[in-house]
Amino acid sequence: MTGSGPAAAPSAPDGPPAQPGPAAPAPPEIVLRRFGPAAELLTRYAEWLAGPGTSRGLLGPREVPRLWDRHLLNSVALAELIPQHARLVDIGTGAGLPGLAVACVRPDLTVDLVESLLRRTDFLTEVVAALGLADRVRVIRGRAEDSAVRNTVGSAQFVTARAVAPLDRLVRWSFPLLRPGGSLLALKGASAEDEVSEHQQFLTRMRAEVRGVIECGAELVDPPTRVVHLVRK
């Protein structure tokens, strides 16, 4: 990455996706029942992922048919673990998962999306502007471990991460972004418990309190989303 340091990306005008791409699947009925008016916002985000997201290489075309279950619902399940009016930082956000998906269904949250690649932050900036979320969702270009990112972000209540890195690296990157008592919510798969056990000594040295592996979104997605919950002491 070039440049002197991370900064909030500039806003972009409202408008439909500029590049053609596959059509997004219709949202499952549970989305409409569960999220009400926010379902429309999440559906528009799905259209961005399926269209410009695939044409710009942020999402593989083969992922479009399973966009809802594998990506969006897996991400928004996390929302049930986050209290009202919290501030969260999503590191290595890529195309905005899980942070932007959670922001779509939780209008009370303030979200920072941290990503190092320019083509991804350009995409995110356009989506955030088009969805009308720029007043509470900020796109920050940089790596979570960079001191400049830490200065920009400050200290948050929650850090989220999905398919970013092994647990020890996630803790090393995320804990400086958390206030004491803040939580890392790391989306992991079936091997979550094994990963916690593997890094237990490291977690102890880092003063990370293991709150456990939590399953969430059982009504939304099968299998449920599995989240490692760590607290910075």
NORMO-V920852 format. One record per residue. N is the residue number from 1. NEAR is the number of other ideal C-beta (glycine too) atoms within 10 Angstrom. Layout:
N/NEAR
N/NEAR
//
This chain:
1/11
2/4
3/10
4/6
5/13
6/25
7/15
8/14
9/21
10/11
11/12
12/16
13/7
14/10
15/9
16/10
17/20
18/10
19/10
20/10
21/19
22/18
23/11
24/22
25/16
26/11
27/18
28/16
29/9
30/14
31/22
32/14
33/10
34/17
35/20
36/10
37/8
38/17
39/19
40/15
41/18
42/24
43/19
44/17
45/26
46/24
47/18
48/24
49/27
50/22
51/21
52/22
53/31
54/22
55/16
56/17
57/11
58/20
59/23
60/9
61/12
62/9
63/16
64/21
65/13
66/12
67/21
68/23
69/15
70/13
71/22
72/29
73/24
74/24
75/26
76/28
77/24
78/27
79/21
80/14
81/18
82/19
83/9
84/7
85/10
86/17
87/18
88/25
89/30
90/32
91/29
92/23
93/28
94/21
95/23
96/29
97/27
98/28
99/31
100/27
101/28
102/26
103/28
104/28
105/22
106/22
107/11
108/11
109/21
110/17
111/27
112/23
113/29
114/28
115/26
116/18
117/13
118/13
119/11
120/22
121/23
122/17
123/25
124/27
125/21
126/21
127/26
128/25
129/19
130/19
131/19
132/12
133/18
134/17
135/8
136/15
137/25
138/20
139/30
140/24
141/24
142/22
143/15
144/28
145/14
146/16
147/11
148/15
149/24
150/16
151/10
152/20
153/22
154/11
155/14
156/21
157/18
158/25
159/29
160/28
161/26
162/23
163/12
164/18
165/16
166/12
167/22
168/17
169/14
170/23
171/24
172/14
173/23
174/30
175/19
176/15
177/25
178/21
179/13
180/10
181/10
182/21
183/24
184/26
185/25
186/27
187/21
188/21
189/10
190/8
191/11
192/19
193/13
194/10
195/18
196/19
197/11
198/14
199/21
200/13
201/9
202/13
203/19
204/11
205/11
206/15
207/12
208/22
209/13
210/15
211/14
212/11
213/15
214/16
215/12
216/21
217/22
218/12
219/13
220/22
221/20
222/9
223/12
224/16
225/25
226/20
227/26
228/24
229/16
230/26
231/16
232/21
233/10
//
